[in-house]
């Protein structure tokens, strides 16, 4: 089936919630799930739709020159098919067309606790392969150290 990358609509919110809940090793923290649920209902974003929304990204402005990709997820069984890249490139093109100069994305740098598996290595590789460079590590989350990444537009 052909996949279309299109703007996120309010009708997509429940599908995005389901994607997040299906990935507890990445998104198992309840306050984070609530933040994402709010984002898919209030922020701009994009979804990949092939008759079923299985991938999405949201974004919001941070400064007059920068916007952050706040949430991005792809159903586990639909990864590694290029659609996550298509969504990110569509977000980047959207941000560029709106006059932003930088795109930001945050992911986990590493777990706070020693001995806890670092499941985010492939996620960091995903962002790096799409031109996002590590900028700074921040101790702002309960379970992991955050990594803020940046891409020039």
TILONU-467914 format. One line per 8 residues: their letters; for each residue x, y, z of C-alpha. Coordinates in nm, 4 decimals. Layout:
% residues N
a> X Y Z | ...
This chain:
% residues 153
xxxxxxxx> 0.0000 0.0000 0.0000 | 0.1239 0.3532 -0.0779 | 0.2246 0.5606 0.2222 | 0.1294 0.9275 0.2309 | 0.2995 1.1764 0.4607 | 0.0347 1.4310 0.5527 | -0.0354 1.6878 0.8251 | -0.1408 1.5552 1.1653
xxxxxxxx> -0.5107 1.6119 1.2387 | -0.7161 1.5771 1.5600 | -0.8570 1.2522 1.4184 | -0.5059 1.1004 1.4350 | -0.4593 1.1513 1.8099 | -0.5846 0.8105 1.9247 | -0.3683 0.6282 1.6703 | -0.0644 0.8253 1.7912
xxxxxxxx> -0.1519 0.7382 2.1531 | -0.1678 0.3699 2.0563 | 0.1730 0.3856 1.8859 | 0.3266 0.5340 2.2007 | 0.1698 0.2740 2.4289 | 0.2935 -0.0044 2.1998 | 0.6564 0.0985 2.2656 | 0.6968 0.0733 2.6443
xxxxxxxx> 1.0742 0.0241 2.6240 | 1.0964 0.3763 2.4810 | 0.7809 0.5462 2.6050 | 0.6806 0.3652 2.9249 | 0.6854 0.6698 3.1523 | 0.3247 0.7787 3.2233 | 0.3903 1.1555 3.2517 | 0.5697 1.1387 2.9160
xxxxxxxx> 0.2776 0.9561 2.7586 | 0.0461 1.2286 2.8879 | 0.2767 1.4963 2.7418 | 0.2728 1.3212 2.4048 | -0.1062 1.2844 2.4149 | -0.1295 1.6602 2.4683 | 0.1209 1.7283 2.1881 | -0.0659 1.5261 1.9232
xxxxxxxx> -0.3781 1.7225 2.0144 | -0.2232 2.0699 2.0231 | 0.0991 2.0874 1.8178 | 0.1655 2.0826 1.4468 | 0.2916 1.7562 1.3080 | 0.2959 1.4975 1.0338 | 0.1822 1.1370 1.0042 | 0.2595 0.8578 0.7604
xxxxxxxx> -0.0677 0.7027 0.6527 | -0.1079 0.3911 0.4417 | -0.4673 0.3393 0.5502 | -0.3406 0.3093 0.9066 | -0.1460 0.5769 1.0947 | 0.1623 0.3956 1.2223 | 0.4178 0.6781 1.2325 | 0.4075 1.0408 1.3445
xxxxxxxx> 0.6083 1.3444 1.4518 | 0.5062 1.6667 1.6279 | 0.6892 1.9964 1.6600 | 0.6663 2.3335 1.8280 | 0.8539 2.6651 1.8091 | 1.1283 2.7284 2.0678 | 1.2679 3.0630 1.9477 | 1.2169 3.2780 1.6394
xxxxxxxx> 1.4993 3.0784 1.4760 | 1.4398 2.7272 1.6116 | 1.1694 2.4651 1.6467 | 1.1830 2.1328 1.8292 | 1.0600 1.7987 1.7021 | 0.8881 1.7144 2.0282 | 0.7679 1.3588 1.9610 | 0.8414 1.1034 1.6916
xxxxxxxx> 0.7473 0.7357 1.6895 | 0.7078 0.4503 1.4444 | 0.5267 0.1247 1.5214 | 0.7847 -0.1453 1.5910 | 0.6828 -0.3629 1.2974 | 0.7061 -0.0760 1.0497 | 1.0564 0.0470 1.1294 | 1.3481 0.0427 0.8863
xxxxxxxx> 1.1299 0.1064 0.5817 | 1.2256 0.4738 0.5295 | 0.8976 0.6242 0.6431 | 1.0412 0.7675 0.9670 | 1.3002 0.9438 0.7532 | 1.0254 1.0703 0.5221 | 0.8378 1.2187 0.8181 | 1.1487 1.3889 0.9588
xxxxxxxx> 1.2422 1.5296 0.6187 | 0.8854 1.6601 0.5774 | 0.9027 1.8267 0.9203 | 1.2410 1.9789 0.8307 | 1.1052 2.1109 0.4992 | 0.8006 2.2527 0.6805 | 1.0196 2.4275 0.9387 | 1.2499 2.5662 0.6697
xxxxxxxx> 0.9500 2.7017 0.4737 | 0.8311 2.8794 0.7893 | 1.1664 3.0572 0.8243 | 1.3238 2.8537 1.1040 | 1.7007 2.8118 1.0855 | 1.7496 2.5252 1.3320 | 1.5626 2.2029 1.4065 | 1.6042 2.0540 1.7530
xxxxxxxx> 1.5365 1.7011 1.8728 | 1.5812 1.5487 2.2158 | 1.6425 1.1850 2.2974 | 1.8093 0.9854 2.5699 | 2.1865 1.0123 2.6045 | 2.1987 0.7275 2.8558 | 2.0136 0.5854 3.1571 | 2.0795 0.7530 3.4911
xxxxxxxx> 2.1212 0.4220 3.6740 | 2.4306 0.2106 3.6213 | 2.3517 -0.1355 3.4913 | 2.0306 -0.0291 3.3127 | 2.0284 -0.1201 2.9441 | 2.0744 0.1677 2.7014 | 1.7985 0.1039 2.4459 | 1.8463 0.4410 2.2743
xxxxxxxx> 2.1649 0.3715 2.0753 | 1.9689 0.3021 1.7543 | 1.7581 0.6135 1.8179 | 2.0689 0.8319 1.8443 | 2.2001 0.6714 1.5236 | 1.8671 0.7478 1.3509 | 1.8898 1.1178 1.4379 | 2.2598 1.1360 1.3505
xxxxxxxx> 2.1985 0.9805 1.0079 | 1.9417 1.2545 0.9418 | 2.1891 1.5334 1.0128 | 2.1194 1.6007 1.3799 | 2.4335 1.6725 1.5809 | 2.4645 1.6269 1.9587 | 2.4633 1.9653 2.1296 | 2.4366 1.9136 2.5063
xxxxxxxx> 2.3417 1.6545 2.7665 | 2.0848 1.7705 3.0215 | 1.9791 1.6163 3.3526 | 1.6112 1.7094 3.3178 | 1.4321 1.3726 3.3078 | 1.3580 1.1299 3.5879 | 1.4973 0.8128 3.4292 | 1.7515 0.9185 3.1628
xxxxxxxx> 1.9984 1.1919 3.0806 | 1.8558 1.3896 2.7872 | 2.0552 1.4652 2.4724 | 1.9621 1.7806 2.2823 | 2.0509 1.7566 1.9140 | 2.0453 2.0236 1.6449 | 2.0252 2.0371 1.2655 | 2.0824 2.3417 1.0508
x> 1.7998 2.4144 0.8102
